[in-house]
Amino acid sequence: MTALAPARLPCLAQHPLPVGSIATAPPESRGVARDGVRMLVAETGRPLEHRRARDLPGVLRPGDLLVRNVSDTLPAALTGVTSDGEPVQIHLSTVLPGGSPALALTDTRSAWSVEFRVPEPPASRESARPRHGTVVELRGGGTLRVLDSYPSGRATSRLWTAELTTPQPLRRWLAEYGQPIRYSYVRGAWPLASYRTPYAEVPGSAEMPSAGRALTSRLVRRLQLRGIAVADLVLHSGVSSGETGEPPYAEWFDVPAATAQAVVDTRRRGARVIAVGTTVIRALESTTDGSRPQAGRGWTDLVVSPERQLTTVDGMLTGWHEPQASHLMMLQALAGTDLLCSSYDAALAAGYRWHEFGDLHLLLP
C-alpha cells in the first residue's frame, strides 16, 4: 500500500494544537448536552459563524438531505497475555476484507486486522515490534493467533492479521469481556454508551463514527419538522490511529437503494446533500458510477483526495482533525484549501475541542 503525502494545509503546519484543545471527556461530563457542543459553520461567500450543534435545523434548508452512518461501536479493546508472559492490549480493527462483519459477530472463529498496545497508560502503540506467530490468551477464554502483517509481507507493522477464537459467539463474548477503544488523551474509563451515536443500529465499528454523536433523537426530529430529510447507510470504521502519511485501510460498507435514490433526487431538485462524517462520503463515493451513487455493499479501499472530484455530496458535518490526518485530504476535496484554512484558523483561535468528544465543523462550500 502506497503511503500518502501529508495533507497540504500550511495553516495547520504553522499552528500545532495548543494545550487544552483536545476534548478529554464527553461533553456531558462538563454539563454540556450532546447537541450543545460548538459548531463552526463555514459557507463559501459568507462569514464564518460560531454556533451550536442544536442550531443545525436553522442552518440547513428545507429540502436538504442529511446522510448518516448507523454503524454501531463494538467493545473492541481486549486484554490478554502472550505465550511469553507479556501483558498486551488488542484493538480489533476490521474483519479481514472478503469476510462478513455480520457473520464474524455470530461465529466463534473469525479473522481480523488488529493493533497491539501496551495495557498501561499511555497505552502506546508497539508498531516497531515484530508480532509474527504471536499467540495471545485473552481474558474470558479467547485466543488470538497472529498470522501476518497487514498489509502482508512486512517485518514490522502497525496492524496485523490474526485469527480470533472465542468460547461463545463473538458479539456476545465482546459484550462481556471487551471494552471500548480508549486513547490516552481521554481522562476516565467512560462506558461504551459514551462511544455510541444516538442512532446506532448495525454493530461493526471499532471506533465510533463520531461526527454524528451530537445528532440526538430530539435534534433529528427538529430537522425533519423543518423539512430536512435523513437517510442512512453503514460503514464500519476501523481503528483511526494511523501513522503519518498512512492511507485508510479497507472498510465494509452498505449503501441501501433508498439512500442512493434519495441522494440523486435531492441533487436533482437543486437541494444539498450533507454527509455526517468522512465515513459517509467514503461509502457514497465508493458506489458512484462517475455521476450518481448506486446501491451497493462490500469492501472499499477508496481514498478521497483533492485530485478526485466529489460527485455525491454538497457539504459535510465533521469533527476537527489533526494536522497530519488523512481525513483532511477529503475535506480539501470538498471545500478547498482557503475555506478549510480559514475554518481551522478560527477554530484554533476560538478554542474549539478536537477528537471524538469534541466540537463540530459544518462545511458548506
HELIX and SHEET records of a PDB file:
HELIX    1   1 PRO A   10  GLN A   14  1                                   5    
HELIX    2   2 PRO A   27  ARG A   30  5                                   4    
HELIX    3   3 ARG A   34  GLY A   36  5                                   3    
HELIX    4   4 ALA A   53  ASP A   55  5                                   3    
HELIX    5   5 LEU A   56  VAL A   59  1                                   4    
HELIX    6   6 PRO A  101  THR A  106  1                                   6    
HELIX    7   7 LEU A  170  TYR A  177  1                                   8    
HELIX    8   8 LEU A  192  TYR A  195  5                                   4    
HELIX    9   9 SER A  210  GLY A  212  5                                   3    
HELIX   10  10 SER A  217  LEU A  225  1                                   9    
HELIX   11  11 ALA A  257  ARG A  268  1                                  12    
HELIX   12  12 THR A  278  THR A  287  1                                  10    
HELIX   13  13 HIS A  327  ALA A  335  1                                   9    
HELIX   14  14 THR A  337  ALA A  350  1                                  14    
SHEET    1   A 9 GLU A  49  ARG A  52  0                                        
SHEET    2   A 9 ARG A  38  GLU A  43 -1                                        
SHEET    3   A 9 LEU A 360  LEU A 364  1                                        
SHEET    4   A 9 GLY A 315  THR A 318 -1                                        
SHEET    5   A 9 VAL A 273  VAL A 276  1                                        
SHEET    6   A 9 LEU A  65  ASN A  69  1                                        
SHEET    7   A 9 ALA A 229  LEU A 235  1                                        
SHEET    8   A 9 GLU A 251  VAL A 255 -1                                        
SHEET    9   A 9 GLY A 296  THR A 300 -1                                        
SHEET    1   B 2 SER A  71  THR A  73  0                                        
SHEET    2   B 2 VAL A 202  SER A 205  1                                        
SHEET    1   C 7 ALA A  77  THR A  82  0                                        
SHEET    2   C 7 PRO A  87  VAL A  95 -1                                        
SHEET    3   C 7 ARG A 109  ARG A 117 -1                                        
SHEET    4   C 7 LEU A 159  THR A 165 -1                                        
SHEET    5   C 7 THR A 143  TYR A 150 -1                                        
SHEET    6   C 7 VAL A 135  LEU A 138 -1                                        
SHEET    7   C 7 ALA A  77  THR A  82 -1                                        
END                                                                             
